[in-house]
Amino acid sequence: MKYLLTIILFMSVNVFAENKYVVCWETKLDKLSECVTNEMTKGFIPHGSLKVIQNNNRFFYWQPLKK
């Protein structure tokens, strides 16, 4: 649960970052890939590595991107 709260906190920080950072997060890798590709067409680049957490037999994937 604390990982999910960390994600939400990180996403809320992005509101004040003047669109310098974006976080794509999904429960399916193909959807995450679509999000990352979409953001890369807007000029963002992946920042750091793909993160994965497991909660109640569900996987959550997220990828931070920056301009």
N, C-alpha and C positions, 0 to 999 in steps of 0.2 A: 504494500500500500504506500509506503514512503517513497518508492520509486515513481509511482504514479503522481504523487504530490510534487515530486521534484520536476517531473515533466511539465506539469501544469504551471509551476512557478517559473520555469525556464520560458515557457510560452508567454506568460504574462509579462515577463521582462521585455520580450520582443515588441510589445506594444509601444514601449518608450524608446526603442532603439533606432527609430527613424528608418525602418526597413533595411537595416544593415544585416540582420540575422533572421533566418527562418528555420523552423523545425518541422520536418515532415515526420508524422508518426501514424502507424497503421497496425492492424492485427494480421495483415497478409502481406507477404513480401512483394507480390506483383503490384499491389496498390501502392506500396511504398516506392517502388521503382517508378511508377507513373508520376507520383508526386515529385520525386527528386528530379526526374527528367523535365517535368514542367517548370520547376523552379530554375533549373539550369538554363532553360531557354530565356529566362528573365535576367540572366547575368549572375546568378548565384553559383557558388562552387561548394562542394562538400567540405566540411570542416570537421576534422576528427574522424572517428570510425563509427560504423554502424553499431548502435546499442540495442541489446535485446534483454528483456526481462520476462520472467514467467510468473504469472499470478493465477492461481486456481486453474491450472492446466490450460491457460491461454497465454499466448506469446504476444508481447507488444514490441514492435520494432520502431526505432526512431533514428533519424539522421539529421544532425544540424548542418546548416549551410550558411555561408556568409557571402557578402558582396566584396 
